[in-house]
């Protein structure tokens, strides 16, 4: 239930993202900075993070709540561009790696989504996002976020 405790606090975020995920032709990656603040909920059985991408003029939010019955983490995301809650990815941690899977759409077609979280130390972490348009046979890694801690919760 304390899988995401490492994430509580403030972070600088360096993102590399494909500009057109699952597009035809070679992918172009854009790089942009962000800043995230992650706060615990329910004594560690949940958290909420708010991230700002100043050069994009966008914000995002992720709500993570530990499901005590399934012992899995559903991760619910929203983006200031749409204001809607995206379908969740669900999973958990084994050691320092967390894997979370879900379903969504991209360019109007159904896809599978995979998030991987890596605890790399007390002050660094990484999140990767991949999409699959062929039912998980192949994956396109389309977003990498490198996180560097700038402060602890309450600090």
Helices and strands as residue ranges (DSSP letters): G 5-7, E 9-18, E 29-41, G 42-44, E 46-53, E 58-67, E 72-79, E 89-94, E 97-106, E 109-121, E 124-132, E 140-151
